[in-house]
């Protein structure tokens, strides 16, 4: 089995909104901040905290959305962070 550097997206869509952002761990140990349903729209970070900070910044500039954070085991650890542009 070979590991790919492609983001390992969660198996199910968590929300239907295209503005939502997900933070998850890639097989190579880097953290991805990605807009849901947009496979090419991602930033890559060395830590989960960096990816979360960038996701929050992007949510504010895109006028809000939900931030879904996955742990290193692929399970949702937080999804209640709703951000609006006036936060």
C-alpha positions in Angstrom: 0.0 0.0 0.0 1.4 3.4 -0.9 0.6 6.6 0.8 -0.5 9.5 -1.4 0.0 13.2 -0.7 -3.5 13.8 -1.8 -5.8 15.0 1.1 -7.7 12.2 2.8 -11.1 13.7 2.7 -13.7 12.4 5.2 -15.8 9.6 3.8 -19.1 11.5 4.2 -20.2 15.0 3.6 -20.9 16.6 6.9 -22.9 19.6 5.7 -24.4 20.5 2.4 -23.2 24.1 2.3 -20.4 24.8 -0.1 -19.0 27.6 2.1 -18.2 25.3 5.0 -14.5 24.5 5.7 -13.0 21.3 6.9 -9.7 20.8 8.7 -8.2 17.3 8.5 -5.0 15.4 8.6 -3.3 14.2 5.4 -1.5 10.8 5.3 1.9 12.6 5.1 1.2 14.3 8.5 0.3 17.7 7.2 -3.0 19.4 8.1 -5.4 20.6 5.3 -7.9 23.5 5.4 -10.3 22.8 2.6 -13.6 24.3 1.5 -16.2 21.5 1.4 -17.0 20.2 -2.1 -13.9 21.9 -3.6 -11.1 19.4 -3.9 -8.6 21.9 -5.4 -9.3 24.7 -2.8 -6.9 23.8 0.1 -4.1 25.2 2.2 -1.6 22.9 3.9 -0.1 23.5 7.4 2.3 21.8 9.8 -0.1 22.0 12.7 -3.8 21.6 13.2 -3.9 25.0 15.0 -2.4 26.7 12.0 -5.0 25.1 9.7 -7.8 26.1 12.0 -6.6 29.7 12.1 -6.4 29.9 8.3 -9.9 28.3 8.0 -11.4 30.9 10.4 -9.7 33.7 8.5 -11.1 32.4 5.2 -14.6 32.0 6.6 -14.6 35.6 7.7 -13.6 36.8 4.2 -16.3 34.6 2.6 -19.0 36.0 4.8 -19.4 33.0 7.2 -19.8 29.3 7.2 -19.3 26.3 9.5 -15.8 25.0 10.5 -15.7 21.3 10.8 -12.5 20.0 12.5 -11.4 16.4 12.3 -8.9 14.8 14.7 -5.9 12.8 13.7 -8.1 9.7 13.8 -10.5 11.1 11.2 -13.4 11.7 13.7 -15.1 15.1 14.1 -13.7 16.8 17.1 -15.5 20.2 16.7 -18.1 21.5 14.3 -19.9 24.2 16.3 -17.7 27.2 15.2 -20.0 29.3 13.0 -18.2 32.4 11.7 -19.8 35.4 10.2 -18.1 38.4 8.7 -18.7 40.6 11.7 -17.2 38.1 14.2 
